[in-house]
Amino acid sequence: MPFTDKNPAFVELIDLATYQNMSEDEQVAYDRSLKRMWDYDNMLRGEREYAMAEGEARGEARGRAEGEARGRAEGEAMEKAKIAKNLKGLAVPIEIIVQASGLTKEQIEEL
């Protein structure tokens, strides 16, 4: 087993020594390649974060729309039941209540 596998600090020392032994032009080229790699990494990270945020926003909008639709449907059903109950209390015939409210005869009888 090479000594570099036993301690990762040796890998950094070898990299530093290799860098120091490069000519000035080689160091500049190496630095540029590192910068390009880091820029590319940051770009990918930013794209992933943006995509995740977009996905979350779409999910929230979809959930909000579904919740609003469900709430409207429940509200309409409650309003129909309220009207049917009031009509039933006024002794309006069930057939007329069915036509007026859109509820079934069984639903009205349960009120």
Secondary structure, 3 states (H helix, E strand, C coil): CCHHHHCHHHHHHHHHHHHHCCCHHHHHHHHHHHHHHHHHHHHHHHHHHHHHHHHHHHHHHHHHHHHHHHHHHHHHHHHHHHHHHHHHHCCCCHHHHHHHHCCCHHHHHHC
